[in-house]
Amino acid sequence: MATQAARLQVPTGPSRHVYDVIVLGSQLGGALTAALLAKRKHRVLLIDHDSTGTGYEHGGFVLPYAPSITPSLKAMPLVEESLTELGLTTTVQRALRPHLPELQIILPRHRVDLHPDQVRRRAELVREFGETADGLLSALTATASQHELSDAFIKEQPHLPPDGFLESWGLKKKIGQHPGLETHPRLSNNTPPGALLRGLLPFLIHLDEPSSPLAHTRPLSQALQSPQRFPGGNDGLRDLLVKRLTELGGDVLTRENSDSYVVEEISFDGSRFAGVKLVRSDVIYRSSCLVVATDSAALRRLVTDRKRHRDLLEQLDVSSPRSILFSVNWVVPTDALPRGMGELLLVESQDVELRPLLVQVHAARTPGGKEEEGLRVVCAGAFVPTSVRDLGEEHLQVLAQRIDAELDGLMPFTLDKRVLRSAPYLDAGGVRGSRLMPHPLYSFEAEAFLGVTGLKQRTAVKNIVLAGREVLPGLGLEGEFFSGMRAARLVQEMLKKKTPTG
């Protein structure tokens, strides 16, 4: 009994219980908001609440939840500016690593290495596609630079999504000044390699079936220009921001410190946010405003008085996840991998229901951080309907086996040498977070400006601001940064502080 009581003991947490702003959730936009506000001398508390971390442990290895791509900072100029303000630009640039080759595309009868060197790239395309190679190279090169057409618009930091008539009117006027926003991708769906490369888009954004040119061209262009990797993926970037937040004097409550640092409910004072209460704790952390960087479904669960805050819940209800990225990891000996296999592969699946597969090869690491020489982790992900999570473990096992079959076809003679097979939805025990969902695709019952917007950042509760991936789902990673940057500005307007906190 004594052991059980000790296990349930709740850590005291920060001695301070009142802040300028509380940031709730583990998504990247919230971490950026928190770090920027701390840099600007505000008192900030970040509560992870639903963190999954950069990987999960299984079979003696730390494995990725899903494959991920990070564009270069040069392709995201406003992101680079925010990192510069935090003093992190050099750190991020040094940590980003290219894939070798940049991207490998696998079709039933073709394998093409897309090298950064244009001469080698053309030679590869000619070898595989003959006289059509130059047209494909031209389309690919043009697509990889199309994000530059919308750079000027993005640098003006438009109100995305707009809130109210004036912001909507101003945004539409600004859109009219930038005709490049309506340019469609040069890569055509009419050729097998073009269709496959366009199939990379869902892995880059959080929007189900985007219909506008900007949602297609900008994220796809950024990734095709230079698909890179950051250690730990996007969650690794978030961890870097959280570390910077603590260096700037912000407080952080994470599940790494205690499973009790999970929010039980949000408290209100009338119609305004007042504070958050943690599980198994009587302490209420209070602040002037709340920034939410978790999925809308998770936020809904924390609002207990649904009748009084019906407007907030109705605002959140316009978003629903339609697809999830289901992944399978194989740990295999390095010498068992096929000769010439790249580190980032886009594979035309032979299983028509799986759509394209994105495959990423990682170093194998133990929970202590040691890299296991001679072993690699092959992580393959495909999008499936969110409903698969409700069909039971047996159905998930069948789904994992279908991806196994694709990997077996991609890497013949590797299966017998496999050290471990693991699927996050089956083997990542004890994970909270948006019910896993490392990369969901959402649909919205609301007007999508430029086809990239989702939930409005200002909410029906005037001192609650959203900064999650549902705000600008059509811009992917860049959209998460934008939502965090704008949330920081909105909070500063709310606080109306002209002098730093003493």
C-alpha positions as CSV (number, residue, x, y, z in Angstrom):
1,M,0.0,0.0,0.0
2,A,2.8,2.4,0.8
3,T,4.3,1.8,-2.7
4,Q,0.9,2.6,-4.3
5,A,0.5,5.8,-2.3
6,A,4.0,6.9,-3.3
7,R,3.2,6.2,-6.9
8,L,0.1,8.4,-6.8
9,Q,1.8,11.3,-5.1
10,V,1.6,14.4,-7.3
11,P,4.7,16.5,-7.8
12,T,4.4,20.0,-6.6
13,G,5.2,21.6,-10.0
14,P,6.2,25.3,-10.3
15,S,5.8,27.4,-7.1
16,R,4.1,30.1,-9.3
17,H,0.4,29.5,-9.9
18,V,-0.4,32.7,-11.8
19,Y,0.9,33.5,-15.3
20,D,0.4,35.9,-18.1
21,V,-0.5,33.1,-20.5
22,I,-0.9,29.3,-20.3
23,V,-0.1,27.2,-23.4
24,L,-1.9,23.9,-23.4
25,G,-1.0,21.0,-25.7
26,S,2.0,19.5,-27.4
27,Q,1.7,20.7,-31.0
28,L,4.5,22.7,-32.5
29,G,2.6,26.0,-32.8
30,G,2.0,26.2,-29.1
31,A,5.6,25.6,-28.3
32,L,6.6,28.5,-30.7
33,T,4.0,30.8,-29.1
34,A,5.3,30.0,-25.6
35,A,8.9,30.6,-26.6
36,L,8.2,33.8,-28.4
37,L,6.1,35.2,-25.5
38,A,8.8,34.3,-23.0
39,K,11.4,36.0,-25.2
40,R,9.2,39.1,-25.1
41,K,9.3,39.0,-21.3
42,H,5.9,37.5,-20.5
43,R,5.3,34.9,-17.8
44,V,4.5,31.6,-19.6
45,L,3.5,28.1,-18.5
46,L,3.5,25.3,-21.1
47,I,1.5,22.2,-20.2
48,D,2.2,19.3,-22.6
49,H,-1.0,17.5,-21.6
50,D,-1.1,15.2,-24.6
51,S,2.6,14.8,-25.5
52,T,3.8,11.6,-27.3
53,G,7.4,12.6,-27.6
54,T,9.7,12.1,-30.6
55,G,9.4,8.3,-30.5
56,Y,8.2,5.3,-28.6
57,E,10.0,2.3,-27.1
58,H,9.4,-1.2,-28.2
59,G,11.7,-4.3,-28.3
60,G,14.7,-2.4,-27.0
61,F,14.5,0.4,-29.6
62,V,13.2,3.9,-29.9
63,L,11.1,4.0,-33.0
64,P,9.5,6.8,-35.0
65,Y,5.7,7.3,-35.0
66,A,5.7,8.1,-38.7
67,P,8.0,9.2,-41.6
68,S,8.3,13.0,-41.8
69,I,9.8,15.6,-44.1
70,T,11.2,19.0,-43.1
71,P,11.6,21.6,-45.8
72,S,14.7,23.8,-45.7
73,L,14.5,27.1,-43.8
74,K,15.2,29.0,-47.1
75,A,11.9,27.7,-48.4
76,M,10.0,29.1,-45.3
77,P,11.4,32.7,-44.8
78,L,8.9,33.7,-42.1
79,V,9.7,30.6,-40.1
80,E,13.4,31.4,-40.4
81,E,12.6,34.9,-39.0
82,S,10.8,33.5,-35.9
83,L,13.7,31.1,-35.2
84,T,16.2,34.0,-35.6
85,E,14.3,36.0,-32.9
86,L,14.7,33.0,-30.6
87,G,18.4,32.5,-31.5
88,L,17.7,29.1,-33.0
89,T,18.3,29.5,-36.8
90,T,21.9,28.2,-36.7
91,T,21.0,25.3,-34.5
92,V,18.2,24.2,-36.8
93,Q,20.2,24.6,-39.9
94,R,23.1,22.5,-38.5
95,A,20.7,19.8,-37.4
96,L,18.8,19.5,-40.7
97,R,20.1,16.6,-42.8
98,P,19.4,15.8,-46.5
99,H,18.3,12.4,-47.6
100,L,20.5,10.4,-49.9
101,P,19.4,10.7,-52.6
102,E,16.9,13.6,-51.9
103,L,14.0,11.4,-52.9
104,Q,13.6,8.0,-54.6
105,I,10.4,7.2,-56.4
106,I,9.3,3.6,-56.9
107,L,6.8,2.7,-59.6
108,P,6.0,-0.9,-60.7
109,R,8.5,-0.8,-63.5
110,H,10.7,2.1,-62.5
111,R,13.0,3.3,-59.8
112,V,14.3,6.9,-60.0
113,D,16.8,8.6,-57.7
114,L,16.1,12.4,-57.6
115,H,19.6,13.8,-56.9
116,P,20.1,17.4,-56.1
117,D,22.5,17.7,-59.0
118,Q,20.5,18.4,-62.1
119,V,22.8,16.6,-64.5
120,R,22.5,13.4,-62.4
121,R,18.8,13.9,-62.1
122,R,18.3,14.2,-65.8
123,A,20.4,11.2,-66.5
124,E,18.2,9.1,-64.1
125,L,15.0,10.3,-65.7
126,V,16.4,9.7,-69.2
127,R,17.4,6.2,-68.2
128,E,13.9,5.4,-66.9
129,F,11.6,7.4,-69.2
130,G,13.5,8.1,-72.4
131,E,12.2,10.8,-74.6
132,T,9.6,12.0,-72.0
133,A,12.3,12.7,-69.4
134,D,13.0,16.3,-70.4
135,G,9.3,17.2,-70.0
136,L,9.2,15.6,-66.6
137,L,12.4,17.2,-65.5
138,S,11.1,20.6,-66.5
139,A,7.8,20.1,-64.7
140,L,9.6,18.9,-61.6
141,T,12.0,21.8,-61.6
142,A,9.3,24.3,-62.0
143,T,7.1,22.7,-59.3
144,A,10.0,22.8,-56.8
145,S,10.3,26.6,-57.2
146,Q,6.6,27.5,-57.2
147,H,6.5,28.4,-53.5
148,E,8.5,31.4,-54.4
149,L,5.5,32.8,-56.2
150,S,3.6,33.0,-52.9
151,D,6.6,34.2,-50.8
152,A,5.7,37.9,-51.1
153,F,2.1,37.2,-50.0
154,I,3.2,35.1,-47.0
155,K,5.8,37.7,-45.9
156,E,3.0,40.3,-45.5
157,Q,1.7,38.0,-42.7
158,P,-1.9,38.1,-43.9
159,H,-4.8,37.4,-41.5
160,L,-5.1,33.7,-42.1
161,P,-7.7,32.6,-41.2
162,P,-9.5,35.9,-41.2
163,D,-11.9,36.7,-38.3
164,G,-14.8,39.0,-39.0
165,F,-15.8,41.2,-42.0
166,L,-12.9,43.6,-42.0
167,E,-10.2,40.9,-41.9
168,S,-12.0,38.9,-44.6
169,W,-12.3,42.0,-46.8
170,G,-8.7,43.0,-46.3
171,L,-7.5,39.4,-47.0
172,K,-9.5,39.2,-50.2
173,K,-8.0,42.5,-51.3
174,K,-4.5,41.3,-50.6
175,I,-5.1,38.0,-52.4
176,G,-6.1,40.1,-55.5
177,Q,-2.7,41.7,-55.4
178,H,-0.9,38.4,-55.7
179,P,-2.0,36.5,-58.8
180,G,0.7,33.8,-58.3
181,L,-1.4,32.3,-55.5
182,E,-3.7,30.7,-58.1
183,T,-1.0,28.9,-60.0
184,H,-1.5,25.1,-60.3
185,P,1.3,22.6,-59.8
186,R,3.3,22.0,-63.0
187,L,3.5,18.3,-62.3
188,S,0.7,16.6,-64.1
189,N,-1.4,13.7,-62.9
190,N,-1.4,12.4,-66.4
191,T,1.9,10.6,-66.1
192,P,2.7,7.9,-63.6
193,P,5.7,9.6,-62.1
194,G,3.9,13.0,-61.9
195,A,0.8,11.4,-60.2
196,L,3.1,9.6,-57.7
197,L,5.0,12.8,-56.9
198,R,1.7,14.7,-56.3
199,G,0.8,11.8,-54.0
200,L,3.5,13.2,-51.6
201,L,1.2,16.1,-50.6
202,P,-0.8,14.3,-47.9
203,F,2.4,13.6,-46.0
204,L,3.1,17.4,-46.0
205,I,-0.2,18.9,-44.9
206,H,-3.1,18.3,-42.5
207,L,-6.0,18.9,-44.9
208,D,-8.1,16.1,-46.4
209,E,-8.5,16.3,-50.2
210,P,-7.3,19.9,-50.7
211,S,-8.8,21.6,-53.7
212,S,-7.1,25.0,-54.0
213,P,-3.8,25.7,-56.0
214,L,-2.0,27.2,-52.9
215,A,-2.6,24.1,-50.8
216,H,-1.1,22.0,-53.5
217,T,1.8,24.1,-54.8
218,R,3.4,25.7,-51.7
219,P,3.9,22.6,-49.4
220,L,4.7,20.3,-52.3
221,S,7.1,22.8,-53.8
222,Q,8.9,23.4,-50.5
223,A,9.4,19.7,-50.0
224,L,10.5,18.9,-53.5
225,Q,13.1,21.7,-53.5
226,S,15.0,20.0,-50.6
227,P,13.3,17.3,-48.6
228,Q,15.3,17.2,-45.3
229,R,15.0,15.5,-41.9
230,F,15.2,17.0,-38.4
231,P,16.2,14.6,-35.6
232,G,12.9,13.4,-34.1
233,G,10.9,14.9,-36.9
234,N,8.5,17.8,-36.2
235,D,8.4,16.7,-32.6
236,G,12.1,17.2,-32.4
237,L,11.7,20.8,-33.6
238,R,9.1,21.2,-30.9
239,D,11.4,19.8,-28.2
240,L,14.0,22.4,-29.3
241,L,11.5,25.2,-28.8
242,V,10.5,23.9,-25.4
243,K,14.1,23.8,-24.3
244,R,14.5,27.4,-25.5
245,L,11.4,28.3,-23.5
246,T,12.9,27.0,-20.3
247,E,16.2,28.9,-21.0
248,L,14.1,32.0,-21.3
249,G,12.5,31.5,-17.9
250,G,9.3,29.8,-18.9
251,D,7.8,27.0,-16.8
252,V,7.0,23.6,-18.4
253,L,4.9,20.7,-17.1
254,T,5.5,17.5,-19.2
255,R,4.6,13.9,-18.9
256,E,8.3,13.1,-18.7
257,N,8.3,14.7,-15.3
258,S,5.0,13.1,-14.2
259,D,1.9,11.4,-15.7
260,S,-0.1,13.7,-13.4
261,Y,0.8,16.8,-15.5
262,V,-2.3,16.2,-17.5
263,V,-5.2,18.7,-17.5
264,E,-8.5,17.5,-16.1
265,E,-10.6,20.5,-17.0
266,I,-10.5,24.1,-18.0
267,S,-12.1,26.5,-15.4
268,F,-14.0,29.6,-16.3
269,D,-15.0,32.8,-14.6
270,G,-18.3,33.5,-16.2
271,S,-17.7,33.6,-19.9
272,R,-13.9,34.0,-19.7
273,F,-11.1,31.5,-19.2
274,A,-9.7,31.5,-15.7
275,G,-7.3,28.6,-15.3
276,V,-6.6,24.9,-15.7
277,K,-6.9,22.1,-13.2
278,L,-4.6,19.0,-13.3
279,V,-5.6,15.4,-12.6
280,R,-5.2,14.3,-9.0
281,S,-4.4,17.9,-7.9
282,D,-6.3,20.7,-6.2
283,V,-4.0,23.3,-7.7
284,I,-5.5,25.6,-10.4
285,Y,-3.0,27.4,-12.6
286,R,-4.4,30.7,-13.6
287,S,-3.6,33.2,-16.4
288,S,-5.0,36.1,-18.3
289,C,-5.3,34.0,-21.4
290,L,-5.0,30.5,-22.8
291,V,-3.4,29.3,-26.0
292,V,-4.5,25.9,-27.1
293,A,-2.2,23.7,-29.2
294,T,-4.0,20.4,-29.1
295,D,-6.6,18.9,-31.3
296,S,-10.1,20.3,-31.1
297,A,-11.5,17.0,-29.9
298,A,-9.1,17.0,-26.9
299,L,-10.1,20.6,-26.1
300,R,-13.8,19.7,-26.2
301,R,-13.2,17.0,-23.6
302,L,-11.8,19.6,-21.1
303,V,-14.9,21.9,-21.3
304,T,-17.2,20.5,-18.7
305,D,-20.1,23.1,-18.8
306,R,-21.1,22.4,-22.3
307,K,-24.3,24.4,-22.1
308,R,-22.7,27.7,-21.0
309,H,-19.8,27.4,-23.6
310,R,-21.9,26.0,-26.4
311,D,-20.5,28.7,-28.9
312,L,-17.0,27.5,-28.3
313,L,-17.9,23.9,-28.8
314,E,-19.8,24.7,-32.0
315,Q,-16.8,26.5,-33.3
316,L,-14.6,23.4,-32.7
317,D,-17.2,21.0,-34.1
318,V,-16.5,22.3,-37.7
319,S,-13.3,20.2,-37.7
320,S,-13.2,16.4,-38.0
321,P,-10.3,14.1,-38.7
322,R,-10.9,11.9,-41.8
323,S,-7.6,10.1,-42.3
324,I,-4.7,9.0,-40.2
325,L,-1.1,8.1,-41.1
326,F,-0.7,4.4,-40.1
327,S,2.9,3.3,-39.9
328,V,4.9,0.1,-39.6
329,N,8.6,0.0,-38.5
330,W,11.0,-2.8,-39.4
331,V,14.3,-3.1,-37.7
332,V,16.7,-4.8,-40.1
333,P,20.4,-5.3,-40.6
334,T,22.0,-2.7,-42.8
335,D,23.5,-5.3,-45.1
336,A,20.0,-6.8,-45.6
337,L,18.7,-3.6,-47.3
338,P,18.6,-3.8,-51.1
339,R,21.6,-2.3,-52.8
340,G,20.8,1.3,-54.0
341,M,17.8,1.7,-51.7
342,G,17.5,5.4,-50.7
343,E,16.8,7.0,-47.3
344,L,13.4,8.6,-48.4
345,L,11.2,6.7,-50.8
346,L,7.8,7.4,-52.3
347,V,6.3,4.1,-53.4
348,E,3.3,3.4,-55.6
349,S,1.6,0.8,-53.5
350,Q,0.3,-2.3,-55.2
351,D,-2.5,-2.1,-52.6
352,V,-4.9,0.4,-54.1
353,E,-6.5,1.2,-50.8
354,L,-3.2,2.3,-49.2
355,R,-2.5,5.1,-51.7
356,P,1.2,5.9,-52.0
357,L,3.6,4.8,-49.2
358,L,6.2,7.1,-47.8
359,V,9.2,5.1,-46.5
360,Q,12.1,6.6,-44.5
361,V,15.2,4.8,-43.3
362,H,16.5,5.8,-39.8
363,A,19.5,4.8,-37.7
364,A,18.5,2.3,-35.0
365,R,18.7,3.7,-31.5
366,T,18.2,2.3,-28.0
367,P,16.3,4.1,-25.2
368,G,19.6,5.3,-23.9
369,G,20.3,7.1,-27.2
370,K,23.0,4.8,-28.4
371,E,23.1,4.1,-32.1
372,E,23.1,0.4,-33.0
373,E,25.7,0.0,-35.6
374,G,24.7,-2.4,-38.3
375,L,21.0,-1.9,-37.9
376,R,18.4,0.4,-39.5
377,V,14.8,1.2,-38.9
378,V,12.6,1.3,-42.0
379,C,9.5,3.3,-41.3
380,A,6.6,3.0,-43.8
381,G,3.4,5.0,-43.6
382,A,0.1,5.2,-45.5
383,F,-3.1,7.1,-45.0
384,V,-6.2,5.1,-43.9
385,P,-9.6,6.3,-42.7
386,T,-9.8,7.3,-39.0
387,S,-12.5,4.7,-38.6
388,V,-9.9,1.9,-38.6
389,R,-9.1,2.8,-34.9
390,D,-12.6,1.6,-33.9
391,L,-12.4,-1.7,-35.7
392,G,-10.3,-3.5,-33.1
393,E,-6.8,-4.8,-32.8
394,E,-7.4,-7.6,-35.2
395,H,-8.2,-5.2,-38.0
396,L,-5.2,-3.1,-37.2
397,Q,-3.0,-6.2,-37.4
398,V,-4.4,-7.0,-40.9
399,L,-3.6,-3.4,-41.9
400,A,-0.1,-3.7,-40.6
401,Q,0.3,-7.0,-42.5
402,R,-0.7,-5.3,-45.7
403,I,2.0,-2.7,-45.2
404,D,4.4,-5.6,-44.4
405,A,3.6,-7.1,-47.8
406,E,4.5,-3.8,-49.5
407,L,7.8,-3.7,-47.6
408,D,8.5,-7.3,-48.5
409,G,8.0,-6.4,-52.2
410,L,10.2,-3.4,-51.8
411,M,13.0,-5.2,-49.9
412,P,13.1,-8.8,-51.1
413,F,14.9,-11.4,-48.9
414,T,14.9,-8.9,-45.9
415,L,11.9,-10.4,-44.1
416,D,13.7,-13.5,-42.8
417,K,16.5,-11.2,-41.4
418,R,14.1,-8.8,-39.7
419,V,15.0,-8.1,-36.0
420,L,11.7,-6.5,-35.0
421,R,8.4,-5.4,-36.5
422,S,6.4,-2.7,-34.7
423,A,3.4,-0.5,-35.4
424,P,2.7,2.5,-33.2
425,Y,-1.1,1.9,-33.1
426,L,-0.4,-1.6,-31.8
427,D,2.8,-1.3,-29.9
428,A,3.2,2.2,-28.5
429,G,1.9,1.5,-25.0
430,G,0.8,4.3,-22.6
431,V,0.6,7.0,-25.3
432,R,-1.9,9.8,-24.8
433,G,-2.0,12.6,-27.3
434,S,-4.6,13.1,-29.8
435,R,-5.3,9.4,-29.5
436,L,-1.9,8.9,-31.2
437,M,-2.7,10.5,-34.6
438,P,0.9,11.6,-35.4
439,H,-0.3,13.0,-38.7
440,P,-4.1,13.3,-39.2
441,L,-5.9,14.9,-42.2
442,Y,-8.9,17.0,-41.3
443,S,-12.0,18.2,-43.1
444,F,-13.8,21.4,-42.2
445,E,-17.4,22.6,-42.4
446,A,-16.3,26.2,-42.9
447,E,-15.1,28.5,-45.7
448,A,-11.4,27.8,-46.5
449,F,-9.6,30.9,-47.6
450,L,-7.2,30.0,-50.3
451,G,-8.1,26.4,-49.5
452,V,-5.6,26.3,-46.6
453,T,-7.5,27.6,-43.6
454,G,-9.4,25.7,-40.9
455,L,-10.4,26.8,-37.4
456,K,-10.3,30.6,-36.6
457,Q,-7.6,31.4,-34.0
458,R,-9.9,33.7,-32.0
459,T,-12.6,31.7,-30.2
460,A,-16.0,32.4,-28.8
461,V,-14.2,32.7,-25.4
462,K,-12.4,36.0,-25.9
463,N,-9.2,35.0,-23.9
464,I,-8.7,31.6,-25.6
465,V,-6.6,31.5,-28.7
466,L,-5.9,28.5,-30.9
467,A,-2.4,27.6,-32.2
468,G,-2.8,24.0,-33.4
469,R,-2.4,22.3,-36.7
470,E,-6.1,22.7,-37.5
471,V,-5.7,26.5,-38.0
472,L,-3.8,26.4,-41.2
473,P,-3.9,22.7,-42.2
474,G,-3.3,23.4,-45.9
475,L,0.2,24.8,-45.2
476,G,1.5,21.9,-43.2
477,L,4.6,22.5,-41.1
478,E,4.8,26.1,-42.2
479,G,1.2,26.6,-41.2
480,E,1.9,25.3,-37.7
481,F,4.7,27.9,-37.3
482,F,2.4,30.6,-38.7
483,S,-0.4,29.8,-36.2
484,G,2.1,30.0,-33.4
485,M,3.5,33.3,-34.6
486,R,0.1,34.9,-34.9
487,A,-1.1,33.4,-31.6
488,A,1.8,35.2,-29.9
489,R,0.7,38.5,-31.5
490,L,-2.9,38.0,-30.5
491,V,-1.9,37.3,-26.9
492,Q,0.2,40.4,-26.8
493,E,-2.7,42.5,-28.0
494,M,-4.9,40.9,-25.3
495,L,-2.4,41.5,-22.5
496,K,-1.8,45.1,-23.8
497,K,1.6,45.1,-22.0
498,K,3.8,48.0,-22.9
499,T,6.5,47.2,-20.3
500,P,8.1,43.8,-19.5
501,T,6.9,41.8,-16.5
502,G,8.9,42.6,-13.4
